[in-house]
Amino acid sequence: LCSRNMADSFRSLVFLISAVLSLAVADIKVSDYVYWKKADISAWHQYFPSRALQEESLTNIGAVKAAQDVAQGLNESLRRVAWYQTQELDTAQFMMEGTSAQGCVEGISTFMTKAIDNEISTYQDCAADVLPRLNRASVNLTRITSNYQNAYHRALAGIDSCVKTYPNKDSLSRLKTCVEAWNKNYFTVANTTRNYNAFVSPAMTIFTTVAECAQTAAKNVVDKGWDFLKKLVYCARLSENIDAQAYQEQVSTGYSNYLTQNDLTSQVQLAQALNSQQVSQIEEKMLFYYDLQKRALENYVIESRGSGHYWSQVVGYLSSYYSTIAATSRDNPGNGYCSSAGYSALSAVANSGASAALACDQNIVNDTKYILSKVNNEFSGVNSLLPSTGNVAILSCFSQGYIFAEKTILNCFKVASSNFSVGYSDVYDSVVKDVATLLGYESNFFGNNSLPCGDSVLRRAYSRAEKVLYDLQRCLYVDSGTKYAVTTPAPVPS
C-alpha cells in the first residue's frame, strides 16, 4: 500500500510537471503589451515622420527669411563683388586728376553703381515668385502635417479602444488583431509622410531660385567689372602721366586675383551632400536601435517568461534527483514518510531556484526597459537638433549676408555641422555602451531559452539538492536503523 501510494505520488508529480510545461508559455501582460505597442509607434513618430515634418516646416520658415534677407542685402553683397572696381576708381581719380583723362574718369564713375542697380532690378523679377510659392508650399505642408497627426493620434486612441473592447486575457488574440490593425494603419501613413521630403525638400527646391538668380546677378556684375576696367584703361591712355600698358596689366592681374568662386548652387549642393551623409549615418544607428528595441519589446519584454516556465526548467535540471528519490522509494516501500519528505524538500529547492531565476529575469527585463528609455531620451535629444542641421543651417548662412564671399555658404555650414557633430559624439559614445548591454542581453538571455543567472541558480540548487539526498539517507537510517546508500546523481549540464 505504501509503495502504491508513493508510485501514485510520483505519477502526480510527473503530471504536475507536464502541466506546468504545457502552461509555461509567454506570460503576457496586457498592460505591458499595449504600453510597448504604443511606445513602438511613438518611437517611430519621433525618429522619422515628426522630424521630417518639423524639418520641412523650419526649412520653409528659413527659406522665407533667407529670401527676404538676400533681397534686402543684395545691394551690399554685389558691392563687395565690385569692391575692386571701387578701389581702382578712387585710385584712378586721384592719379588722373588735373590731366586730360579726368573727364573720362568722371564720366564712368557711376558705371558700376548703375550696373548693380540694374542687376538688383533683374533679380527682383527673377525671384518674384519665390515667396508666393513658399507660402503655397507652407499651406500644403500644414495639410500634410494635419493628416499625419490625425493618423498618429487616432492610432494611439484606437489601441486604447482595443483594450476597452477586449479587456480580458482570454481574448488576447482578438486584442492583438485589433492593435495590429491600428499599427498597420499608422505605419502606412507614417512612411508616406516620411518620404515627403526624404530626398528633396520642396521649400529648398523653391529657394534654389533665389540662389540661381543671385548667382546670375553676381556673374553679370563680374562681367560689368571687366568692362569697367577696360574703360579705366581707355581713360589711362588719355593721361600723359600714366603708362597705359603697365596700368592695364596691373588692374587685370589684380582683379583676377581678387575674384572668388561665387557658385552658390554648387555650395548648397555640397553642403546638402555633407548633411545627407551625416544624417544617414545617424539614421542608420537609429534604425539599428529601433529594430533592437522592437525585438526587445515584442519578443522579450512584452512576452516575459513567467515563474511556471522557470520552475519547469529547474525541475528538469533536478530530474536526476527526483529519479533518485523515486528509486529510493521503490527500494524502501516501508519508509514512505522519508521519501515524501524528500519530494517536498526537493520541490522547495525547485521553487527557490525558479524564484531566483524569475528575479534575475525581472532584473534583466527592468534594466532593459530602463536602458531603452535612456537611449530613447538620448536619441530624442539628437533628433530634436537634426531639423536645424541641414537645409535650415544652409539658409541661415544666406541670411547672414555678403553671400558672394569665397565659399562662404559652404564654410558657414561646415562650422554649424561641426558644432552639431561634437555634441552628437558625446551622445553616441553613451548610446554605444547601452546598445552593447542590450545586445548582450539579447544573445545571452533573450535570444535563447537558457536559465537566467543559470550558473548561480544551479550551483545553489544542486548544493541544496545534495542536502535533500543526505537528509533522505539520514531519515531512512533513523526510521529503520538501516544504512542506505543514496546515490548522488550526476548534475544535468546547464
C-alpha positions as CSV (number, residue, x, y, z in Angstrom):
1,L,0.0,0.0,0.0
2,C,2.8,2.4,0.9
3,S,4.6,1.5,-2.3
4,R,1.4,2.2,-4.3
5,N,0.9,5.5,-2.6
6,M,4.5,6.5,-3.4
7,A,4.1,5.5,-7.0
8,D,0.9,7.5,-7.2
9,S,2.7,10.5,-5.7
10,F,5.4,10.2,-8.3
11,R,2.9,10.0,-11.1
12,S,1.1,13.0,-9.7
13,L,4.4,14.8,-9.6
14,V,5.1,13.9,-13.3
15,F,1.6,15.1,-14.2
16,L,2.1,18.3,-12.4
17,I,5.5,18.9,-14.1
18,S,3.9,18.2,-17.5
19,A,1.0,20.5,-16.8
20,V,3.5,23.3,-15.8
21,L,5.4,22.6,-19.0
22,S,2.3,23.0,-21.1
23,L,1.4,26.2,-19.3
24,A,5.0,27.6,-19.4
25,V,4.3,29.8,-22.4
26,A,4.8,33.5,-22.6
27,D,3.3,35.2,-19.6
28,I,1.8,38.1,-21.5
29,K,0.7,41.2,-19.5
30,V,-1.9,43.1,-21.5
31,S,-0.9,46.4,-20.0
32,D,2.8,45.9,-21.0
33,Y,1.7,44.7,-24.5
34,V,-0.4,47.8,-25.1
35,Y,2.1,50.2,-23.5
36,W,5.0,49.0,-25.6
37,K,3.0,48.8,-28.8
38,K,2.2,52.5,-28.3
39,A,5.8,53.1,-27.4
40,D,6.8,51.5,-30.7
41,I,4.6,53.9,-32.6
42,S,5.8,56.8,-30.6
43,A,9.4,56.0,-31.2
44,W,8.9,55.8,-35.0
45,H,6.9,59.0,-34.8
46,Q,9.6,61.0,-33.1
47,Y,12.5,59.4,-35.1
48,F,11.2,59.9,-38.6
49,P,7.8,61.4,-39.6
50,S,7.6,64.0,-36.9
51,R,11.2,65.1,-37.5
52,A,10.6,65.2,-41.3
53,L,7.6,67.4,-40.9
54,Q,9.4,69.7,-38.4
55,E,12.4,69.9,-40.7
56,E,10.3,70.9,-43.7
57,S,8.4,73.5,-41.6
58,L,11.6,75.0,-40.3
59,T,13.1,74.9,-43.9
60,N,10.1,76.8,-45.2
61,I,10.3,79.4,-42.5
62,G,14.1,79.7,-43.1
63,A,13.6,79.9,-46.8
64,V,11.2,82.8,-46.5
65,K,13.5,84.7,-44.2
66,A,16.6,83.9,-46.3
67,A,14.8,85.0,-49.5
68,Q,13.9,88.3,-47.8
69,D,17.4,88.8,-46.4
70,V,19.1,88.1,-49.7
71,A,16.8,90.6,-51.4
72,Q,17.5,93.2,-48.8
73,G,21.2,92.6,-48.6
74,L,21.8,92.1,-52.3
75,N,23.0,95.6,-52.9
76,E,25.7,95.3,-50.3
77,S,26.6,91.8,-51.4
78,L,27.1,92.9,-55.0
79,R,29.0,96.0,-53.9
80,R,31.5,93.6,-52.3
81,V,31.8,91.8,-55.7
82,A,32.6,95.2,-57.2
83,W,34.9,96.3,-54.4
84,Y,38.0,96.1,-56.5
85,Q,36.4,98.4,-59.1
86,T,35.5,100.9,-56.4
87,Q,39.1,101.0,-55.2
88,E,40.5,101.3,-58.7
89,L,38.1,104.1,-59.4
90,D,39.3,106.0,-56.3
91,T,42.9,105.4,-57.4
92,A,42.3,106.5,-61.0
93,Q,40.5,109.7,-59.9
94,F,43.5,110.6,-57.8
95,M,46.1,109.7,-60.4
96,M,44.2,111.4,-63.3
97,E,43.0,114.5,-61.5
98,G,44.1,117.6,-63.4
99,T,45.0,115.5,-66.5
100,S,43.3,115.2,-69.8
101,A,41.9,111.9,-68.6
102,Q,40.0,113.4,-65.7
103,G,36.8,114.0,-67.6
104,C,36.9,110.4,-68.9
105,V,37.2,109.0,-65.4
106,E,34.4,111.2,-64.1
107,G,32.2,110.0,-66.9
108,I,32.4,106.4,-65.9
109,S,32.3,106.9,-62.1
110,T,28.7,105.7,-61.8
111,F,29.1,102.8,-64.2
112,M,29.3,100.1,-61.6
113,T,26.6,101.6,-59.4
114,K,24.2,101.6,-62.4
115,A,25.3,98.0,-63.2
116,I,24.5,96.9,-59.7
117,D,21.1,98.7,-59.6
118,N,20.2,97.0,-62.9
119,E,21.1,93.6,-61.6
120,I,19.1,94.2,-58.4
121,S,16.1,95.1,-60.6
122,T,16.6,92.0,-62.7
123,Y,17.0,89.8,-59.6
124,Q,13.7,91.1,-58.3
125,D,11.9,89.9,-61.4
126,C,13.8,86.6,-61.4
127,A,12.9,85.8,-57.8
128,A,9.5,87.4,-57.8
129,D,7.5,84.2,-57.4
130,V,9.7,82.6,-54.6
131,L,7.7,84.0,-51.6
132,P,4.3,83.1,-53.1
133,R,5.5,79.6,-53.9
134,L,6.8,79.2,-50.4
135,N,3.5,80.3,-49.0
136,R,1.7,77.8,-51.1
137,A,4.1,75.1,-50.0
138,S,3.5,76.0,-46.4
139,V,-0.2,75.6,-46.8
140,N,0.3,72.2,-48.4
141,L,2.7,71.2,-45.6
142,T,0.1,72.2,-43.0
143,R,-2.4,69.9,-44.6
144,I,0.0,67.0,-44.7
145,T,1.0,67.6,-41.1
146,S,-2.6,67.7,-40.0
147,N,-3.3,64.4,-41.8
148,Y,-0.3,62.7,-40.3
149,Q,-1.0,64.0,-36.8
150,N,-4.6,62.8,-37.0
151,A,-3.4,59.3,-38.1
152,Y,-0.9,59.2,-35.2
153,H,-3.3,60.3,-32.5
154,R,-6.1,58.0,-34.0
155,A,-3.7,55.0,-33.8
156,L,-2.9,55.6,-30.1
157,A,-6.6,56.2,-29.3
158,G,-7.5,53.2,-31.4
159,I,-5.2,50.9,-29.4
160,D,-6.8,52.2,-26.2
161,S,-10.2,51.4,-27.6
162,C,-9.0,47.9,-28.4
163,V,-8.2,47.4,-24.7
164,K,-11.6,48.6,-23.7
165,T,-13.2,46.2,-26.2
166,Y,-11.1,43.2,-25.3
167,P,-10.1,43.7,-21.6
168,N,-9.8,40.0,-20.7
169,K,-6.7,37.9,-21.1
170,D,-8.7,35.1,-22.7
171,S,-9.4,37.5,-25.6
172,L,-5.8,38.3,-26.2
173,S,-5.7,37.1,-29.8
174,R,-8.5,39.4,-30.7
175,L,-6.8,42.3,-28.8
176,K,-3.7,41.7,-30.8
177,T,-5.6,41.6,-34.1
178,C,-7.2,44.9,-33.2
179,V,-4.0,46.5,-32.1
180,E,-2.1,45.3,-35.2
181,A,-4.8,46.8,-37.4
182,W,-4.2,50.3,-35.9
183,N,-0.5,49.7,-36.0
184,K,-0.6,49.0,-39.8
185,N,-2.8,52.0,-40.5
186,Y,-0.4,54.3,-38.7
187,F,2.7,53.0,-40.4
188,T,1.1,53.3,-43.8
189,V,0.6,57.0,-43.3
190,A,3.8,57.5,-41.4
191,N,6.0,56.0,-44.1
192,T,4.3,58.1,-46.8
193,T,4.8,61.2,-44.7
194,R,8.4,60.4,-44.1
195,N,9.0,60.2,-47.8
196,Y,7.5,63.7,-48.3
197,N,10.9,65.4,-48.1
198,A,13.2,62.4,-47.8
199,F,15.2,63.2,-50.9
200,V,14.2,66.7,-52.0
201,S,12.8,69.5,-49.7
202,P,10.0,71.3,-51.5
203,A,10.9,74.5,-49.7
204,M,14.6,74.2,-50.5
205,T,13.8,73.5,-54.1
206,I,11.9,76.7,-54.4
207,F,14.6,78.6,-52.6
208,T,17.1,77.4,-55.2
209,T,15.6,80.0,-57.5
210,V,17.0,82.7,-55.1
211,A,20.5,81.2,-55.2
212,E,20.4,80.9,-59.0
213,C,19.1,84.4,-59.5
214,A,21.6,85.9,-57.1
215,Q,24.4,83.9,-58.7
216,T,23.4,85.3,-62.1
217,A,23.4,88.8,-60.7
218,A,26.9,88.3,-59.3
219,K,28.2,86.9,-62.6
220,N,26.8,89.8,-64.5
221,V,28.4,92.3,-62.1
222,V,31.7,90.5,-62.6
223,D,31.4,90.8,-66.3
224,K,30.5,94.5,-65.9
225,G,33.5,94.8,-63.7
226,W,35.8,93.7,-66.6
227,D,34.0,96.2,-68.8
228,F,34.7,98.9,-66.3
229,L,38.4,98.1,-66.0
230,K,38.6,98.3,-69.8
231,K,37.1,101.8,-69.6
232,L,39.6,102.8,-67.0
233,V,42.5,101.6,-69.2
234,Y,41.0,103.6,-72.0
235,C,40.9,106.7,-69.8
236,A,44.5,106.0,-68.8
237,R,45.6,106.2,-72.4
238,L,44.4,109.8,-72.4
239,S,46.7,110.7,-69.5
240,E,50.2,111.8,-70.3
241,N,51.3,110.7,-66.8
242,I,50.3,107.0,-67.0
243,D,51.9,104.0,-68.8
244,A,48.6,102.6,-70.2
245,Q,50.1,99.2,-71.0
246,A,51.5,98.7,-67.5
247,Y,48.3,100.0,-66.0
248,Q,46.3,97.5,-68.0
249,E,48.4,94.6,-66.8
250,Q,48.2,95.8,-63.2
251,V,44.5,96.2,-63.0
252,S,43.7,93.0,-64.9
253,T,46.1,90.9,-62.7
254,G,44.7,92.4,-59.6
255,Y,41.1,91.7,-60.5
256,S,41.9,88.1,-61.4
257,N,43.5,87.5,-58.0
258,Y,40.6,89.2,-56.3
259,L,37.8,87.2,-57.9
260,T,36.1,84.5,-55.8
261,Q,34.1,81.4,-56.5
262,N,30.5,82.7,-56.4
263,D,28.8,79.5,-57.4
264,L,26.0,79.5,-54.8
265,T,24.1,76.5,-56.1
266,S,27.1,74.2,-56.0
267,Q,27.9,75.3,-52.5
268,V,24.3,74.4,-51.5
269,Q,24.6,71.0,-53.2
270,L,27.9,70.3,-51.4
271,A,26.5,71.3,-48.1
272,Q,23.4,69.2,-48.6
273,A,25.6,66.2,-49.6
274,L,27.6,66.6,-46.4
275,N,24.5,66.8,-44.3
276,S,22.9,63.8,-46.1
277,Q,25.9,61.7,-45.3
278,Q,25.9,62.8,-41.6
279,V,22.1,62.3,-41.2
280,S,22.2,58.9,-43.0
281,Q,24.9,57.7,-40.5
282,I,22.8,58.8,-37.6
283,E,19.6,57.4,-39.1
284,E,21.4,54.1,-39.6
285,K,22.2,54.0,-35.9
286,M,18.6,55.0,-35.1
287,L,17.2,52.2,-37.3
288,F,19.5,49.7,-35.8
289,Y,18.5,50.7,-32.3
290,Y,14.8,50.9,-33.3
291,D,14.9,47.3,-34.6
292,L,16.7,46.2,-31.5
293,Q,14.1,48.0,-29.3
294,K,11.3,46.4,-31.4
295,R,12.8,42.9,-30.8
296,A,13.2,43.6,-27.1
297,L,9.7,44.9,-26.7
298,E,7.8,42.5,-28.8
299,N,9.7,39.3,-28.1
300,Y,11.1,39.7,-24.6
301,V,9.7,42.5,-22.5
302,I,6.1,42.1,-23.5
303,E,6.2,38.3,-23.5
304,S,8.4,37.9,-20.4
305,R,8.7,34.3,-19.3
306,G,6.8,33.6,-16.2
307,S,7.5,31.6,-13.0
308,G,6.0,28.4,-14.4
309,H,8.5,28.4,-17.2
310,Y,11.5,28.7,-14.8
311,W,10.0,26.2,-12.4
312,S,9.7,23.6,-15.1
313,Q,13.3,24.3,-16.2
314,V,14.7,23.9,-12.7
315,V,12.7,20.7,-12.2
316,G,14.3,19.5,-15.5
317,Y,17.8,20.2,-14.2
318,L,16.9,18.4,-11.0
319,S,15.3,15.4,-12.7
320,S,18.0,13.0,-11.7
321,Y,17.5,13.9,-8.1
322,Y,13.8,13.3,-8.5
323,S,14.6,9.9,-10.1
324,T,16.9,9.1,-7.2
325,I,14.2,9.7,-4.6
326,A,11.8,7.7,-6.7
327,A,14.2,4.8,-6.9
328,T,14.8,5.0,-3.1
329,S,11.1,4.9,-2.6
330,R,10.7,1.8,-4.6
331,D,13.6,0.1,-2.8
332,N,12.2,1.1,0.6
333,P,8.4,0.8,0.4
334,G,8.1,0.7,4.1
335,N,9.6,4.2,4.5
336,G,7.1,6.3,2.7
337,Y,7.5,9.2,5.1
338,C,11.2,9.7,4.3
339,S,10.5,9.7,0.5
340,S,7.6,12.0,0.8
341,A,9.7,14.4,2.9
342,G,12.4,14.2,0.2
343,Y,9.9,15.0,-2.5
344,S,8.7,18.0,-0.6
345,A,12.2,19.3,0.2
346,L,13.3,18.9,-3.4
347,S,10.2,20.7,-4.6
348,A,11.1,23.5,-2.3
349,V,14.6,23.6,-3.9
350,A,13.0,23.8,-7.3
351,N,10.7,26.6,-6.2
352,S,13.6,28.5,-4.7
353,G,15.6,28.1,-7.9
354,A,12.7,29.2,-10.1
355,S,12.1,32.2,-7.9
356,A,15.8,33.2,-8.2
357,A,15.7,32.7,-12.0
358,L,12.5,34.8,-12.2
359,A,14.0,37.5,-10.1
360,C,17.0,37.5,-12.4
361,D,14.7,37.6,-15.4
362,Q,12.8,40.6,-14.0
363,N,16.0,42.4,-13.2
364,I,17.2,42.0,-16.7
365,V,13.8,43.0,-18.2
366,N,13.6,46.0,-15.9
367,D,17.2,47.0,-16.8
368,T,16.3,46.5,-20.4
369,K,13.3,48.8,-20.0
370,Y,15.5,51.4,-18.3
371,I,18.1,51.3,-21.0
372,L,15.5,51.5,-23.7
373,S,14.1,54.6,-22.1
374,K,17.5,56.1,-21.6
375,V,18.6,55.5,-25.2
376,N,15.2,56.9,-26.4
377,N,15.8,60.0,-24.4
378,E,19.3,60.4,-25.8
379,F,18.2,59.9,-29.4
380,S,15.3,62.3,-28.7
381,G,17.8,65.0,-27.9
382,V,19.7,64.3,-31.1
383,N,16.5,64.1,-33.1
384,S,15.4,67.5,-31.8
385,L,18.5,69.1,-33.2
386,L,18.6,67.3,-36.6
387,P,15.9,69.5,-38.2
388,S,18.2,72.5,-37.7
389,T,21.4,71.0,-39.0
390,G,20.7,70.6,-42.8
391,N,18.8,73.0,-45.0
392,V,17.9,75.2,-42.1
393,A,21.6,75.8,-41.3
394,I,22.3,76.4,-45.0
395,L,19.5,79.0,-45.2
396,S,20.8,80.7,-42.1
397,C,24.1,81.2,-43.9
398,F,22.3,83.0,-46.6
399,S,20.6,85.2,-44.1
400,Q,24.0,86.4,-42.7
401,G,24.5,88.4,-45.9
402,Y,27.6,89.0,-48.0
403,I,26.8,85.8,-49.8
404,F,29.4,86.1,-52.5
405,A,32.5,85.8,-50.3
406,E,34.8,82.9,-51.0
407,K,32.8,79.7,-50.4
408,T,31.1,81.4,-47.5
409,I,27.9,79.4,-47.6
410,L,29.7,76.1,-47.6
411,N,32.2,77.1,-44.9
412,C,29.4,78.6,-42.8
413,F,27.5,75.3,-43.0
414,K,30.6,73.3,-42.1
415,V,31.1,75.3,-38.9
416,A,27.4,74.6,-37.9
417,S,27.8,71.0,-38.8
418,S,31.0,70.6,-36.8
419,N,29.3,72.1,-33.7
420,F,26.5,69.5,-34.0
421,S,29.0,66.6,-34.5
422,V,30.8,67.5,-31.3
423,G,27.6,67.3,-29.3
424,Y,26.4,64.1,-31.1
425,S,29.7,62.4,-30.4
426,D,29.1,62.5,-26.6
427,V,25.6,61.1,-27.0
428,Y,26.9,58.4,-29.4
429,D,29.5,57.2,-27.0
430,S,26.8,56.7,-24.4
431,V,24.5,55.0,-26.8
432,V,27.1,52.6,-27.9
433,K,27.6,51.4,-24.3
434,D,23.9,51.0,-23.7
435,V,23.3,49.2,-27.0
436,A,26.2,46.8,-26.3
437,T,24.4,45.9,-23.0
438,L,21.2,45.3,-24.8
439,L,22.9,43.1,-27.4
440,G,24.5,41.2,-24.6
441,Y,21.1,40.6,-23.0
442,E,19.7,39.6,-26.4
443,S,22.4,37.0,-27.1
444,N,22.9,35.7,-23.6
445,F,19.3,35.8,-22.3
446,F,16.6,36.9,-24.6
447,G,18.0,35.1,-27.7
448,N,17.9,31.6,-26.2
449,N,16.0,29.5,-23.7
450,S,18.7,29.4,-21.1
451,L,18.1,29.9,-17.4
452,P,18.7,33.5,-16.2
453,C,21.7,33.6,-13.9
454,G,21.9,29.9,-14.6
455,D,25.3,29.3,-13.1
456,S,24.4,30.9,-9.8
457,V,20.9,29.4,-9.7
458,L,22.0,25.9,-10.5
459,R,25.0,25.9,-8.1
460,R,22.7,26.7,-5.2
461,A,20.0,24.2,-6.5
462,Y,22.5,21.3,-6.8
463,S,24.0,22.1,-3.4
464,R,20.6,22.1,-1.8
465,A,19.5,19.0,-3.6
466,E,22.6,17.2,-2.3
467,K,21.4,18.1,1.2
468,V,18.0,16.7,0.4
469,L,19.5,13.4,-0.5
470,Y,21.6,13.5,2.6
471,D,18.6,14.2,4.7
472,L,16.8,11.3,3.0
473,Q,19.6,9.0,3.9
474,R,19.5,10.2,7.5
475,C,15.7,9.8,7.6
476,L,16.0,6.2,6.4
477,Y,18.6,5.4,9.0
478,V,16.7,6.9,11.9
479,D,13.5,5.3,10.8
480,S,14.8,1.8,10.1
481,G,18.2,1.6,11.5
482,T,19.4,0.6,8.2
483,K,22.4,2.3,6.4
484,Y,21.1,3.0,2.9
485,A,23.5,4.3,0.2
486,V,21.6,7.1,-1.5
487,T,23.2,7.5,-5.0
488,T,24.2,11.1,-5.8
489,P,23.2,11.7,-9.4
490,A,25.4,13.4,-12.0
491,P,24.2,17.0,-12.4
492,V,22.4,17.9,-15.6
493,P,24.7,20.2,-17.6
494,S,23.5,23.8,-17.6
